[in-house]
């Protein structure tokens, strides 16, 4: 099962005057911390509301310092349940965003697994060449077990 996980982050920003400036700086700062390792994480402005339901800007500014709400969105592949996807997203993002509080706000199960598997299977078969197949076979034959080795893990075995 694949899941899309949205994590809310509270990013501190210093020496700012307006909420727009704080949001731009927070997005830039977060992007620098996540890239290049997590360049697949989407960074968006967060949504804040008051207790009465009034919509607030994503940045709270006091004394030229701001706390900006950002939403970080990533897709987690091959998980068993939603809780597993939450833990993976928090760990991956949290390792790069030190001292920034995170909270999972949404997990959406992606339904198109069968269509993606079919598309990947045809793409792999088109790219394979007889020479590449010859290189992969000895690796499979050298393993004493009768277990099949997935192509993406063959490099790790060698």
Rosetta blueprint (number, residue, H / E / L):
1 X L
2 X E
3 X E
4 X E
5 X E
6 X E
7 X E
8 X E
9 X E
10 X E
11 X E
12 X E
13 X E
14 X E
15 X L
16 X L
17 X L
18 X L
19 X H
20 X H
21 X H
22 X H
23 X H
24 X H
25 X H
26 X H
27 X H
28 X H
29 X H
30 X H
31 X H
32 X H
33 X H
34 X H
35 X L
36 X L
37 X L
38 X L
39 X L
40 X L
41 X L
42 X E
43 X E
44 X E
45 X E
46 X L
47 X L
48 X E
49 X E
50 X L
51 X L
52 X L
53 X L
54 X L
55 X E
56 X E
57 X L
58 X L
59 X E
60 X E
61 X E
62 X E
63 X L
64 X L
65 X E
66 X E
67 X E
68 X E
69 X E
70 X E
71 X E
72 X E
73 X E
74 X E
75 X E
76 X E
77 X L
78 X L
79 X L
80 X L
81 X L
82 X H
83 X H
84 X H
85 X H
86 X H
87 X H
88 X H
89 X H
90 X H
91 X H
92 X H
93 X H
94 X H
95 X H
96 X H
97 X L
98 X L
99 X L
100 X L
101 X L
102 X E
103 X E
104 X E
105 X E
106 X E
107 X E
108 X E
109 X E
110 X E
111 X L
112 X L
113 X H
114 X H
115 X H
116 X H
117 X H
118 X H
119 X H
120 X H
121 X H
122 X H
123 X H
124 X H
125 X H
126 X H
127 X H
128 X L
129 X L
130 X H
131 X H
132 X H
133 X H
134 X H
135 X H
136 X H
137 X H
138 X H
139 X H
140 X H
141 X H
142 X H
143 X L
144 X L
145 X L
146 X L
147 X L
148 X L
149 X L
150 X L
151 X H
152 X H
153 X H
154 X H
155 X H
156 X H
157 X H
158 X L
